[in-house]
Amino acid sequence: MELLRECEHPLTANEIIAMLGIDVRPREVYNHLEHIAKTVRRLSKNTEVLLMKPPTCRRCGYVFKDIKKPRKPSRCPKCRSEWIEPPAFKIARAK
């Protein structure tokens, strides 16, 4: 959680893995991020939240706005490309 609070820009699952030097798959990081989101809200009494920059198709620019859980989609529903920019995360003050 400290890494996500102190980072200058939102981090992807792969960046989190590299910065922490852990040996896990991005899918496992996404599972932990779900719990982190709940924990941050609870511990900060709703003054902080986990923000997610949504995944984006690198080919057509489609933004996956309707994603509820943190994950990287496998393909774009618009152009069917698998070239997807993964979601990125940061903890920030709630507005």
N, C-alpha and C positions, 0 to 999 in steps of 0.2 A: 504494500500500500504506500509506503514511503517513496518508492521509486516513481509511482504514478502521481504522487503529490508534487514531487520536486522536479519532474521533467519539464523541459521548456516547451516541447511539442508533444502531441499525442503519440503513443507508442503502439506498434503492432505486436501481435503475439510473438513473432520471430525476434523482434527487437528486445522484448521483455526477456525471452529465453537467453539471448546473447548477453544482455547486460547483467543478468543474475548468474550466468554460467551454469545453468541447470540443464539436465538431460531429460527433457519431456517433449511431447508432441504439442503443436499449437492447439489441438482439440482439448487437451488437458488444461491449458492455460485459459481457454474460453470458459471451461467449467468453473475454474477458480474465480474468474472475473465476475461470474454471476453471484457468487458468495461474497466477493469483495464489495460489490455494489450494495448489497443488503447491509453488510457490516458497516460500511462507511456511513450510510444514512443513519443507522441505529446509533453508532458511537458518537457521531457528530450532532445528534438530535436534529437531523434534516438541514444542517447548515452546509454540508458538503455532499456532492454527488459524483458518481462515476459517469463521465461523459463518453459517448462513443461517436467517433467520426464514422459514418456508415461506409460500407464497402461500395466501390465504384467500378464499373466496367471500363477497362482501359481502352477498349476498341470504340465503343459508341458513347461512353459517358453516362450510361444509365446509373442512377443512384438508388441503392437498395434502402429506401426509406422505411419500409414496412417491417423490418427485422426487429423482433422483440428480444431475442436472446443473442448474445455475442457469438458470432460465427462467421466464417468466410463461405459465401455461397459457391457452389461448384460451377455454375454457368449462368450467364446473363439471360433473362427471360425475353429480352428484346432482340438481341442479335445472335444468341446462342454461343457467344465466345466464352472460353474458359480463362481468359486473361483478366482476372479480377484483382483489383487493388484491395487488400484485406482491410478490415476495420481497424481503427486505432483508438486508444483509450488514454484518458487523463482524469485525475481527480481534481475537482475545482469547487469553489464556493458556489452554493446554490443561489439562484437569483430570486 
